[in-house]
Amino acid sequence: MSRLILFVSALFFFTSMNGQSEIYELRVYEMEFSKQADILHDYLENALIPALNRQGVENVGAFEETGEALPKKIYLLISYQNMQAYQEVANALEKDQQFKLDAQSYWTSPPESIPFDRIESTFIKSASGFPNLVKPVDDSELFELRIYESYNEDALRRKVKMFNDSEFGIFEDVGLHTVFFGANISGNQMPCLTYMLAFKDKEEHEQAWSKFGPHPEWQRIIKLDEYANAMNNITRVFLRPLPYSQL
């Protein structure tokens, strides 16, 4: 019950931050060691993503982590116009006969054939300074997912304001190509914000970030008392798009 109250309170808080925004669902499939993921990839590529597209949900991102970290994880990024649209799409999928047909082999697979241990689903509300998901250029092969944690809700509010007022402009100046940005309304690292960047390769990534720190606007805002202690932890994950990703 306490978790439900926390979710509802957070949803009210973040939906009051601005009136025009998108909702992102970030699903993370934690894979079991040594199991083949073909059945999951087939479900995502040939059943779920086409069904979402039929409901007007475009640019569904599908990624896997780079490197050799274990357990391996598959990420699915789904964008909705708002929370009501999320519920409407969920309801529509339950009635989609083509989706049921396409998903049959996945749904009827025995437990030992399912390649993941669990699914973590996080909801994120876009910020006024970056209200809509932006599809990156086609040659983007490296994605950076970043999560900034804050010590309380007001600290997070100040960090989001820092982005709205200044950091998005800096990102544009230095070549940090934002895909989405928002404050989390559910998940296990709250209060926090999450955003994704897209790059052609590691070289472009390093060049862009090397310009960020010395940028005059960044040097100005990091000295402002308003933004002191707005963030206390960063999680960074590098991802590569799967062949059927629409981002």
C-alpha positions in Angstrom: 0.0 0.0 0.0 2.8 2.4 0.8 4.4 1.9 -2.6 1.0 2.6 -4.3 0.7 5.9 -2.3 4.2 6.8 -3.3 3.5 6.2 -7.0 0.2 8.2 -6.9 1.9 11.1 -5.1 4.8 11.1 -7.5 2.5 10.9 -10.5 0.6 14.0 -9.2 3.8 15.9 -8.4 5.3 15.3 -11.9 2.2 15.8 -13.9 1.8 19.2 -12.2 5.2 20.3 -13.4 3.9 21.1 -16.8 0.8 20.5 -18.8 2.1 19.4 -22.1 4.3 16.3 -22.1 4.9 12.8 -23.2 5.1 9.6 -21.1 7.9 7.1 -21.8 7.9 3.5 -20.7 11.4 2.1 -20.3 11.3 -1.7 -20.1 14.4 -3.7 -19.1 14.4 -7.4 -19.7 17.0 -9.0 -17.4 18.2 -12.1 -19.3 19.1 -15.5 -17.9 22.7 -16.6 -18.4 23.3 -18.9 -21.4 19.7 -18.9 -22.6 19.0 -18.0 -26.2 16.9 -14.8 -26.6 15.4 -15.6 -30.0 11.9 -16.1 -28.7 11.9 -12.7 -27.1 13.4 -10.9 -30.1 10.8 -12.5 -32.3 8.0 -11.4 -30.0 9.3 -7.8 -29.8 10.0 -7.5 -33.6 7.1 -9.4 -35.1 4.3 -9.0 -32.5 4.6 -6.2 -29.9 6.2 -3.4 -31.9 4.0 -3.9 -35.0 0.9 -3.9 -32.6 2.1 -0.7 -31.0 2.6 0.9 -34.4 -0.9 0.0 -35.4 -2.1 2.0 -32.3 -0.1 5.0 -33.5 2.9 4.5 -31.2 5.9 5.3 -33.4 9.6 5.1 -33.0 9.8 2.3 -30.5 13.4 1.8 -29.5 15.0 -1.6 -28.8 18.5 -1.9 -27.5 21.0 -4.1 -25.8 23.9 -3.1 -23.6 27.4 -2.9 -25.1 30.3 -4.7 -23.5 30.1 -8.0 -21.6 28.2 -7.0 -18.5 26.2 -9.8 -16.8 23.3 -10.3 -16.6 22.7 -9.2 -20.1 19.7 -6.8 -20.6 17.4 -5.8 -23.4 15.8 -2.3 -23.3 12.6 -1.3 -24.9 11.6 2.4 -25.1 8.0 3.2 -25.8 6.6 6.7 -26.1 3.0 7.7 -25.4 1.2 11.0 -25.7 0.2 10.9 -22.1 -0.9 8.5 -19.3 -4.4 8.2 -20.8 -2.9 7.2 -24.1 -0.8 4.5 -22.4 -4.0 3.0 -20.9 -5.9 3.3 -24.2 -3.0 1.5 -26.0 -2.9 -1.3 -23.4 -6.6 -1.8 -23.7 -6.4 -1.9 -27.5 -3.7 -4.5 -27.4 -6.0 -6.8 -25.4 -8.5 -6.7 -28.3 -6.0 -6.8 -31.2 -6.5 -10.2 -32.8 -3.5 -9.9 -35.0 -1.3 -9.2 -32.0 -2.7 -12.3 -30.2 -1.9 -14.4 -33.3 1.6 -13.0 -33.7 2.4 -13.4 -30.0 1.1 -16.9 -29.7 4.4 -18.7 -29.8 5.8 -16.4 -27.1 2.7 -16.6 -24.8 2.5 -20.4 -25.1 6.2 -21.1 -24.6 7.0 -23.3 -21.5 8.7 -21.5 -18.6 12.1 -23.0 -19.4 12.0 -21.4 -22.8 11.6 -17.9 -21.6 15.1 -16.2 -21.7 14.6 -13.5 -19.0 14.3 -13.6 -15.3 12.2 -10.5 -14.9 11.0 -7.3 -16.5 11.5 -3.9 -14.9 9.1 -1.2 -16.2 9.8 2.5 -15.4 7.6 5.4 -16.4 9.1 8.8 -17.2 7.4 12.2 -17.8 9.0 14.5 -20.3 10.1 18.0 -19.2 8.9 21.3 -20.7 12.3 22.1 -22.1 12.4 18.8 -24.1 8.7 17.7 -24.4 8.9 15.2 -27.3 11.0 12.3 -28.2 13.4 13.1 -31.2 14.4 10.3 -33.6 18.1 10.4 -34.1 19.9 10.4 -37.4 20.0 7.0 -39.1 23.7 6.3 -38.6 23.4 6.5 -34.8 25.0 3.3 -33.5 25.8 4.3 -29.9 23.2 5.4 -27.3 23.9 6.6 -23.8 21.3 6.2 -21.1 21.8 8.5 -18.1 20.0 8.5 -14.8 20.5 11.4 -12.3 19.4 10.8 -8.8 18.5 13.6 -6.3 18.3 13.5 -2.5 14.7 14.7 -2.4 11.9 15.9 -4.7 12.9 19.6 -4.5 16.5 18.8 -5.5 15.1 17.0 -8.5 12.9 19.9 -9.4 15.9 22.2 -9.3 17.9 19.8 -11.5 15.1 19.6 -14.1 14.9 23.4 -14.1 18.7 23.5 -14.7 18.1 21.5 -17.8 15.1 23.5 -18.9 16.8 26.8 -18.5 20.3 26.1 -19.7 21.5 22.5 -20.2 19.5 21.7 -23.3 21.0 24.7 -25.0 24.5 23.6 -24.0 23.7 20.1 -25.3 22.7 21.5 -28.7 25.9 23.7 -28.9 28.3 20.8 -28.2 26.6 18.0 -30.1 25.0 16.0 -27.4 22.0 14.7 -29.4 19.1 14.1 -27.0 16.5 11.4 -27.8 14.3 11.9 -24.8 14.4 13.5 -21.3 12.1 13.4 -18.3 11.6 13.0 -14.6 10.7 9.5 -13.4 7.3 8.9 -12.0 8.0 5.2 -11.1 11.0 3.0 -10.6 13.6 2.0 -8.0 16.0 5.0 -8.2 13.5 7.8 -7.4 13.6 10.7 -7.2 15.5 10.9 -10.4 15.5 12.0 -14.0 16.4 9.9 -17.1 17.6 10.9 -20.6 19.1 9.3 -23.6 21.7 10.6 -26.1 22.6 9.3 -29.5 25.9 9.3 -31.3 27.4 7.9 -34.5 30.2 6.3 -32.6 32.4 6.5 -29.5 34.6 9.2 -31.1 31.6 11.5 -31.5 30.6 10.8 -28.0 34.0 11.7 -26.5 34.3 14.8 -28.6 30.8 16.1 -27.6 31.3 15.5 -23.9 34.8 17.1 -24.0 33.2 20.4 -25.0 30.5 20.3 -22.3 32.6 21.0 -19.2 34.4 24.1 -20.5 31.2 25.6 -22.1 30.8 29.1 -20.7 27.1 28.6 -19.8 27.9 25.4 -17.9 30.7 27.2 -16.0 28.2 29.9 -15.1 25.3 27.8 -13.9 27.4 25.4 -11.8 28.3 28.3 -9.5 24.6 29.3 -8.8 23.3 28.5 -5.3 19.9 27.6 -6.8 21.4 24.4 -8.3 23.7 23.4 -5.4 23.2 19.7 -4.4 20.6 19.1 -7.0 22.1 15.7 -8.0 23.9 13.1 -5.9 24.4 10.1 -8.2 24.7 9.2 -11.9 24.0 5.9 -13.6 25.3 5.6 -17.1 24.6 2.7 -19.6 25.9 2.4 -23.1 23.5 0.8 -25.6 23.5 -0.3 -29.2 20.3 -0.5 -31.3 18.9 -4.0 -32.1 18.3 -4.6 -35.8 14.5 -4.0 -35.4 14.8 -0.9 -33.3 12.9 2.1 -34.8 15.4 4.6 -33.2 
